[in-house]
Amino acid sequence: MTTQLKVLLCALAGGGSLAVFVAMLRSRRLLRNLLLSAVSGVAALYAVNALGLLLGLRLAVNGLTLGVSAVAGPPGVAALLLADTIFG
C-alpha cells in the first residue's frame, strides 16, 4: 500500500471519528452516547468474529480494532471489514 493511500485512509478515519464525536456533542447526551456506541461496536466486533466461523470472515482483536469499534460503533466495524476485504 502506498504512503498516499495510507494518509488518505487515516484522514478519512479521523474525519469520520470527528463527525461521530460532533454529533454526540450536539445531542447533549455525550456520556450515554459514548457508552452506547462503545458497547454496540464491541458487540458488533464479537458478532463478526462469532459468525466469521461460518462465513469465513475474521477480524483480529487488538487495540486498533477495539478502538475503532468502540469509537465508531457498528459502522466502524463495517469499515474494518471492508478494509480487510480490500487490503487483506
N, C-alpha and C positions, 0 to 999 in steps of 0.2 A: 504494500500500500504506500502510495506516495505521501510525502510530507504535506502537500497541499490538501489532499483528501482528508488526512488526519486533522488538520487545522479546521477544515470545513465541518467535519463531524463534531469536533469539540465545540465549535461556535454554535452549531445547531442545538447540541445538547444543553449548552449553557443558556441559550436564548429560550429554549423550551422550559428549562427549570425556572428561569426568571419569570416567565409568563405564568407558570403554575403558582409561584410564590406571590406574585402581584394579585392574582385572582383570589388567593386565600386571604391576603391582607384586606382586600376590598369587601370581603364577605363579613368582616367584623367578628368572625369566629375562628381565629387563626389556630389556636391550640387544638381545638376539636377537629378542624380540617386536616391539620398536620398529622394527628394521630390516626384519623380515618384513612388518609392517603397511605401512611406507612403500613398500617395493618392490612389494607386491601392489596397493596403492592406486594408485600411479603407473602400473603396468601396466594396471589396470582403466580408468584415465582414457585411456590410449593406445588401448586396445581399443575403448572407446566412440567415440572420435574416428575410429578407423580403420573401424569398422563403421557409423559415422554417415553415411558417404558413401552406403551402401546403404539405410539405414533413415530417413535424414533427421533424425537426432539429432546435435547437435553441442554440445559444452561448450567454452566459451572456456578457453584455457590461460593462466592468470595466477597471481599469488601466492596468491589466495584458494582457487582450485580445487586448486592443487598442495598447499597446506597442508592442506586438508580431506581430500584423497585420501591424503596421507602420514600424517596423524594417525589418521583414522578407517578407512582402508583401503577395500576394496570397498563396505561398507555406506555409507560417506561419499560415494562416487561415485554410488551408487544414490539417496541423499538429494539430491545435487546435480541428478541427472536429474529426480527428482520435483519439486523446487523449480522447475527450469527449465520443466518442463511446465505446472505450475500457474500460475506467475507470469510466464512468458515469453511 
